[in-house]
Amino acid sequence: MEPIIKTENVKVIYNKGKENEFVALDSISIEVFPEEYLIFFGPSGCGKSTMLYTILGLQTPTEGKVFINGRDRATFTEDEASKMTSVFFGMIFQNFNLIYSLNVLDNVTLPTVFIDQSKEERVGKAMKVLKRFGIETRIKNFAGNLSGGQQQRVAISRALINDPTILLADEPVGNLDSESAEVVMETLKDINRTDRKTIILVTHDSRYLAYADRVYYFKDAKVERVVRNRRRTPEEADKKEDEVDFLMNELERLAMVHDFMTVPQLKAWSLTNYLTEELTVGQLERLELLIEDLLAGKVNEHQCFERANLAYSEGGVGLYKSTAVKYVLKVSHILRAIKEYKEIATSLSGDEQKQKVVDLLRKFLITDYAGDLKPIQLERLDKVIYNRVYGVSNMGELNQFLDWPLSEGGVGLNAKTSEHLAQKLETILAQLYSK
């Protein structure tokens, strides 16, 4: 299969040759295949958005080439380039980029003005796509009167109205609350799976990596690595030829998802990420170092609490007492599970060991689960845990299997619960794997 988008050694250099020269992209070569869901992932300023706009044609490469369906973009005429931007690509922005002096219907039909269609055709297409996303009753509302989630759905409708081949999304949920963000991300997944649209999404949020078929990791204007996620149904996960040795090489797999951390750093990072996403950067750094010391045995749980509760200005993490207690209790829960695992690993072997480990991890996962799980759900959960531990499924598939309906072989949990349990399992696994 030939790529529909290909770049060769693309460089983007601002103020080239001047004192304030800045390299935004440094020799980037990528391929995008039909119906793929790609994510450009990395911190702010790493080049991922610049790459997206270079593909779109809004940024001209300083060096290198961009090919669209095998043709060098530089050979396009002005009319061809304009048509490419309005028809071949659909674009979704973080800040929505709606025109607030226009109502919803006019915002959505705006891209159709540049192609040869009657007003009736334009309105008909707009109503169809707006109805799909549940906002057809808002067509007379001005865009500024909608919630953030509604505005982004309008923006998605606008991006889809010309039936583009590729949908580009630049931090599309960056300005949304968690509930609206989930709706938008599930919408994009549906567009990819149902409409078979190619999607390239830019994000700095690792929670969304599981949506992608492939993830390009950007750092300092370069692509550091590419990670492939496999799509499989729960039934396909059983069709395995060989099992990976228990816990073997998993740390390398985790390291592929995170930027070149040492084993102690990776363990501390995963646990810190599990505990909180709401602290300042400085607090996160101190908490991560504190947990690294705890895992290494340099401090005990009481000392960990004291440093977590100590004021930031005095060298501590600066957490409220109740928050520090909560975090230390969570760490203690994990450390107890690790101790129990070590006992299982040294006293048992073979199938009995595997079953005990699955039992341990299931108990760890559902300790704080408020609902009731049916026997069939517990059976499926054990299967999912087993598949993840033994390398049959990857991190992205773990979340999918938890979220999959019971009727289709999944555990049948809601999306938020699935994400929470998947994160808990990856957290405990990161602590178990060692060199």
C-alpha distance (Angstrom), angle and dihedral (degrees) to the residues before:
residue distance angle dihedral
M1 . . .
E2 3.79 . .
P3 3.82 120.5 .
I4 3.80 117.5 -110.8
I5 3.81 90.0 -151.2
K6 3.79 124.6 34.4
T7 3.78 131.5 167.6
E8 3.79 126.1 -166.8
N9 3.82 120.4 -157.2
V10 3.78 93.4 -35.2
K11 3.79 115.4 -170.7
V12 3.79 127.1 -176.1
I13 3.80 114.1 -168.7
Y14 3.78 122.5 178.0
N15 3.84 119.2 -151.1
K16 3.79 90.8 3.1
G17 3.79 113.3 -156.7
K18 3.80 93.7 12.7
E19 3.78 129.9 108.6
N20 3.80 90.9 -104.9
E21 3.82 94.8 49.6
F22 3.80 111.5 153.7
V23 3.81 127.5 -169.0
A24 3.81 108.5 -144.9
L25 3.82 96.0 171.4
D26 3.78 124.6 21.7
S27 3.83 117.1 -162.3
I28 3.80 98.3 -41.3
S29 3.81 117.8 -176.3
I30 3.80 118.5 179.4
E31 3.78 139.6 156.6
V32 3.80 127.6 -147.3
F33 3.80 119.2 -163.5
P34 3.82 129.1 -159.8
E35 3.82 115.7 -79.4
E36 3.82 93.6 6.3
Y37 3.78 124.1 142.3
L38 3.81 106.9 -143.5
I39 3.78 128.9 -178.9
F40 3.79 125.6 -158.5
F41 3.81 102.3 -153.4
G42 3.78 132.4 -173.7
P43 3.81 146.3 95.1
S44 3.79 124.8 -60.6
G45 3.80 113.6 -70.8
C46 3.80 95.3 20.8
G47 3.83 94.9 118.4
K48 3.79 102.3 -104.0
S49 3.83 96.1 120.8
T50 3.79 91.5 42.9
M51 3.81 87.9 55.0
L52 3.80 90.3 51.3
Y53 3.81 93.0 51.5
T54 3.80 90.7 45.5
I55 3.80 89.2 56.4
L56 3.81 90.0 46.9
G57 3.79 90.6 51.6
L58 3.80 98.2 -117.3
Q59 3.80 90.4 110.4
T60 3.81 121.0 51.0
P61 3.82 115.9 -144.6
T62 3.79 116.2 -117.5
E63 3.79 87.4 -148.8
G64 3.81 135.5 1.5
K65 3.78 133.2 38.7
V66 3.80 139.6 -84.6
F67 3.81 117.9 -153.0
I68 3.80 123.9 -160.3
N69 3.81 112.7 -165.2
G70 3.80 88.5 -19.1
R71 3.80 95.9 -50.3
D72 3.80 124.4 113.4
R73 3.80 107.2 -113.7
A74 3.80 89.5 -142.8
T75 3.85 89.0 69.2
F76 3.81 94.0 58.4
T77 3.79 118.2 111.9
E78 3.78 118.1 -126.9
D79 3.82 91.1 -101.2
E80 3.80 92.1 48.4
A81 3.79 91.6 49.2
S82 3.81 91.1 49.1
K83 3.80 92.2 50.2
M84 3.78 90.3 47.0
T85 3.80 91.4 54.6
S86 3.82 94.9 47.4
V87 3.81 101.4 37.9
F88 3.82 111.9 19.3
F89 3.83 93.0 45.4
G90 3.79 132.2 45.4
M91 3.82 117.0 -164.7
I92 3.82 131.5 -152.9
F93 3.81 118.9 -172.1
Q94 3.79 132.0 -158.3
N95 3.80 91.4 -125.4
F96 3.83 92.2 45.2
N97 3.86 92.3 -126.6
L98 3.78 91.9 -139.8
I99 3.79 120.6 159.0
Y100 3.79 104.0 -115.2
S101 3.80 94.4 -161.4
L102 3.83 88.5 63.9
N103 3.78 128.9 69.2
V104 3.80 123.6 -118.1
L105 3.80 95.5 -93.4
D106 3.80 93.5 51.0
N107 3.80 91.5 47.4
V108 3.79 92.2 53.0
T109 3.82 95.9 44.7
L110 3.80 93.7 46.7
P111 3.86 95.8 95.3
T112 3.82 90.6 53.0
V113 3.81 91.3 62.1
F114 3.80 88.6 76.8
I115 3.80 94.7 57.4
D116 3.79 130.0 62.5
Q117 3.81 103.6 -92.3
S118 3.78 134.6 126.6
K119 3.79 121.8 -115.7
E120 3.81 90.1 -109.8
E121 3.80 91.3 54.5
R122 3.79 91.8 47.8
V123 3.81 93.9 49.6
G124 3.80 91.9 45.1
K125 3.79 92.3 53.2
A126 3.80 91.4 46.1
M127 3.79 93.8 51.0
K128 3.78 91.5 49.2
V129 3.78 94.3 53.7
L130 3.82 94.2 40.0
K131 3.80 90.4 52.1
R132 3.79 89.7 52.0
F133 3.80 90.0 59.2
G134 3.79 95.7 41.4
I135 3.79 99.4 -113.3
E136 3.81 101.5 102.2
T137 3.83 89.9 112.8
R138 3.81 89.8 62.2
I139 3.80 98.2 60.6
K140 3.82 94.0 115.3
N141 3.81 94.8 46.1
F142 3.78 119.1 102.2
A143 3.78 111.1 -114.4
G144 3.81 93.4 -118.7
N145 3.81 90.8 61.7
L146 3.81 93.1 63.0
S147 3.79 129.2 89.1
G148 3.81 119.0 -104.0
G149 3.79 91.9 -102.8
Q150 3.80 91.9 49.7
Q151 3.80 91.5 48.2
Q152 3.80 91.0 52.9
R153 3.82 90.6 50.2
V154 3.79 88.2 52.4
A155 3.80 88.3 50.4
I156 3.81 90.6 50.3
S157 3.81 89.9 49.5
R158 3.80 89.6 51.7
A159 3.80 90.9 49.5
L160 3.82 91.6 51.7
I161 3.79 101.0 42.7
N162 3.83 94.7 92.0
D163 3.82 90.8 47.6
P164 3.83 94.8 -118.8
T165 3.77 123.5 -160.5
I166 3.80 93.7 -135.5
L167 3.79 129.1 34.3
L168 3.82 115.4 -154.4
A169 3.81 118.5 -162.1
D170 3.80 123.0 -173.1
E171 3.84 109.5 -161.7
P172 3.84 89.6 -40.9
V173 3.82 95.0 180.0
G174 3.80 98.1 37.8
N175 3.81 93.3 108.6
L176 3.81 98.0 38.6
D177 3.79 134.3 95.4
S178 3.81 116.6 -112.6
E179 3.81 95.3 -97.4
S180 3.81 94.1 49.9
A181 3.81 90.3 43.1
E182 3.80 90.5 55.7
V183 3.81 91.0 50.9
V184 3.81 91.8 51.0
M185 3.81 93.8 46.2
E186 3.80 92.0 49.1
T187 3.81 88.5 48.0
L188 3.79 91.0 54.5
K189 3.80 90.7 47.6
D190 3.79 89.9 52.4
I191 3.80 91.3 49.2
N192 3.79 89.2 52.9
R193 3.81 96.9 44.1
T194 3.82 101.0 35.1
D195 3.81 103.0 29.8
R196 3.82 91.8 32.5
K197 3.78 91.4 -134.3
T198 3.77 119.0 162.5
I199 3.81 109.6 -118.6
I200 3.79 130.1 -163.2
L201 3.80 111.7 -173.1
V202 3.80 127.4 -173.7
T203 3.79 116.7 -151.0
H204 3.79 142.5 150.3
D205 3.81 91.6 -160.2
S206 3.82 113.8 99.6
R207 3.81 91.4 -160.1
Y208 3.79 89.8 79.8
L209 3.81 99.0 50.0
A210 3.80 92.6 97.1
Y211 3.81 90.6 67.3
A212 3.80 92.4 67.2
D213 3.79 132.1 86.7
R214 3.80 88.3 -152.3
V215 3.79 132.7 11.3
Y216 3.81 123.2 -152.1
Y217 3.81 108.9 -155.4
F218 3.81 111.5 -148.3
K219 3.79 124.6 -161.8
D220 3.80 129.8 164.3
A221 3.83 93.8 -9.9
K222 3.81 93.1 -51.0
V223 3.78 137.6 95.8
E224 3.80 104.3 -113.4
R225 3.80 96.1 -172.9
V226 3.80 145.1 -28.4
V227 3.81 121.5 -124.6
R228 3.79 122.8 -163.7
N229 3.80 123.3 -147.6
R230 3.78 117.6 -159.4
R231 3.79 123.6 -138.7
R232 3.79 114.7 -141.0
T233 3.78 137.6 151.6
P234 3.82 119.6 -122.9
E235 3.80 88.7 -104.9
E236 3.81 91.8 54.1
A237 3.78 89.9 51.5
D238 3.81 88.7 66.0
K239 3.82 91.7 57.0
K240 3.78 95.5 85.2
E241 3.77 128.6 141.6
D242 3.78 101.8 -161.0
E243 3.79 133.9 17.4
V244 3.76 119.4 -133.4
D245 3.81 113.1 -120.0
F246 3.79 110.5 -93.9
L247 3.81 110.7 -78.3
M248 3.83 91.6 -15.4
N249 3.82 118.3 153.2
E250 3.81 92.8 -12.4
L251 3.77 93.0 126.3
E252 3.80 89.1 62.2
R253 3.80 89.2 53.3
L254 3.77 91.5 51.8
A255 3.79 90.4 46.2
M256 3.80 88.9 57.7
V257 3.80 87.7 64.4
H258 3.78 96.2 48.4
D259 3.75 131.2 51.2
F260 3.80 109.9 -89.2
M261 3.79 100.0 -65.9
T262 3.77 126.1 171.9
V263 3.81 117.3 -116.7
P264 3.85 94.8 -98.2
Q265 3.81 91.3 44.6
L266 3.80 92.3 49.5
K267 3.78 92.3 50.3
A268 3.80 92.9 48.1
W269 3.81 91.9 44.8
S270 3.80 94.0 52.0
L271 3.78 92.3 49.2
T272 3.80 93.7 45.3
N273 3.80 90.5 49.5
Y274 3.81 89.1 51.5
L275 3.79 92.6 51.9
T276 3.79 100.4 50.9
E277 3.76 147.7 -7.6
E278 3.78 96.5 -179.3
L279 3.82 105.0 73.0
T280 3.77 126.7 101.5
V281 3.79 118.6 -97.8
G282 3.80 90.7 -105.5
Q283 3.79 92.8 50.3
L284 3.79 91.4 47.9
E285 3.80 91.4 52.2
R286 3.80 92.3 50.7
L287 3.80 93.1 44.4
E288 3.80 91.0 50.1
L289 3.82 91.7 51.5
L290 3.81 90.0 46.9
I291 3.81 92.2 52.0
E292 3.79 90.2 46.3
D293 3.82 87.9 56.0
L294 3.81 90.7 47.5
L295 3.80 93.0 50.9
A296 3.81 90.0 47.4
G297 3.82 91.1 51.8
K298 3.80 93.8 -115.7
V299 3.82 91.4 124.1
N300 3.80 132.2 23.0
E301 3.78 126.8 -131.5
H302 3.80 94.0 -92.6
Q303 3.81 92.1 50.8
C304 3.78 88.9 46.6
F305 3.80 90.1 55.4
E306 3.81 92.5 47.7
R307 3.81 93.1 52.3
A308 3.80 92.2 44.1
N309 3.81 90.7 51.9
L310 3.82 95.1 42.7
A311 3.82 114.7 106.3
Y312 3.79 115.5 -93.2
S313 3.82 90.8 -126.0
E314 3.82 88.7 58.2
G315 3.79 94.4 52.3
G316 3.80 99.2 -90.4
V317 3.80 131.5 115.2
G318 3.80 92.0 -102.5
L319 3.81 99.2 -132.4
Y320 3.78 124.5 157.4
K321 3.81 112.3 -104.6
S322 3.81 93.2 -110.2
T323 3.81 91.2 49.0
A324 3.79 92.6 48.1
V325 3.81 90.1 50.1
K326 3.80 90.9 49.4
Y327 3.79 92.9 51.1
V328 3.80 94.8 46.2
L329 3.82 90.5 49.2
K330 3.81 90.0 52.7
V331 3.79 90.9 49.7
S332 3.81 90.3 47.9
H333 3.80 89.6 52.3
I334 3.79 90.0 54.3
L335 3.81 93.5 45.2
R336 3.80 90.2 52.9
A337 3.80 89.9 51.6
I338 3.81 90.0 49.8
K339 3.81 90.5 51.2
E340 3.81 91.1 49.9
Y341 3.81 90.6 48.5
K342 3.81 91.6 52.8
E343 3.78 89.9 52.1
I344 3.81 90.4 51.5
A345 3.81 91.9 46.6
T346 3.80 93.3 52.9
S347 3.82 99.7 39.9
L348 3.82 103.1 39.1
S349 3.79 138.7 43.0
G350 3.80 142.0 -176.3
D351 3.81 121.7 12.2
E352 3.78 93.2 -14.8
Q353 3.79 90.8 57.4
K354 3.79 92.0 48.0
Q355 3.80 93.1 50.5
K356 3.80 92.1 48.4
V357 3.81 90.9 50.0
V358 3.82 91.3 50.2
D359 3.82 89.7 48.9
L360 3.81 90.0 50.0
L361 3.80 94.0 49.7
R362 3.81 93.0 45.4
K363 3.80 90.5 52.3
F364 3.80 89.8 48.6
L365 3.81 92.8 49.9
I366 3.80 99.0 49.1
T367 3.82 99.0 38.7
D368 3.81 92.1 105.6
Y369 3.82 96.8 28.4
A370 3.80 107.4 125.5
G371 3.82 99.0 -162.5
D372 3.78 133.1 73.5
L373 3.78 119.7 -104.5
K374 3.79 120.1 -148.0
P375 3.82 118.7 -128.1
I376 3.82 89.9 -107.0
Q377 3.82 89.7 52.7
L378 3.81 91.7 50.9
E379 3.80 89.3 49.0
R380 3.81 91.3 50.5
L381 3.81 90.9 45.0
D382 3.81 90.1 55.1
K383 3.80 88.7 50.3
V384 3.81 91.9 50.8
I385 3.80 92.0 48.7
Y386 3.79 91.5 48.3
N387 3.81 92.1 49.5
R388 3.79 92.3 49.3
V389 3.80 95.4 46.7
Y390 3.78 94.1 48.0
G391 3.79 96.2 46.9
V392 3.82 96.7 -108.0
S393 3.80 91.7 121.6
N394 3.81 132.5 26.9
M395 3.80 130.4 -134.8
G396 3.80 94.5 -87.9
E397 3.79 93.0 49.9
L398 3.80 91.2 48.4
N399 3.80 90.3 62.3
Q400 3.81 91.7 44.1
F401 3.82 93.9 51.4
L402 3.80 91.5 49.9
D403 3.81 90.0 50.9
W404 3.83 95.3 42.0
P405 3.86 114.7 109.5
L406 3.80 117.6 -103.9
S407 3.79 89.5 -119.7
E408 3.82 89.5 61.8
G409 3.80 97.1 46.7
G410 3.81 99.0 -91.6
V411 3.80 132.5 120.0
G412 3.81 92.5 -104.7
L413 3.81 100.1 -133.2
N414 3.79 124.3 147.6
A415 3.79 119.7 -99.9
K416 3.81 96.9 -102.9
T417 3.81 93.8 48.1
S418 3.80 90.6 46.7
E419 3.79 91.8 52.1
H420 3.81 91.3 47.6
L421 3.81 94.8 49.4
A422 3.81 92.5 44.3
Q423 3.80 90.0 52.4
K424 3.82 91.2 48.7
L425 3.79 92.3 50.7
E426 3.80 93.2 48.7
T427 3.80 89.0 48.2
I428 3.80 94.7 54.8
L429 3.82 92.5 41.7
A430 3.80 90.5 53.6
Q431 3.80 88.9 56.8
L432 3.81 93.6 48.3
Y433 3.77 98.4 50.0
S434 3.77 113.0 83.1
K435 3.77 142.4 155.3
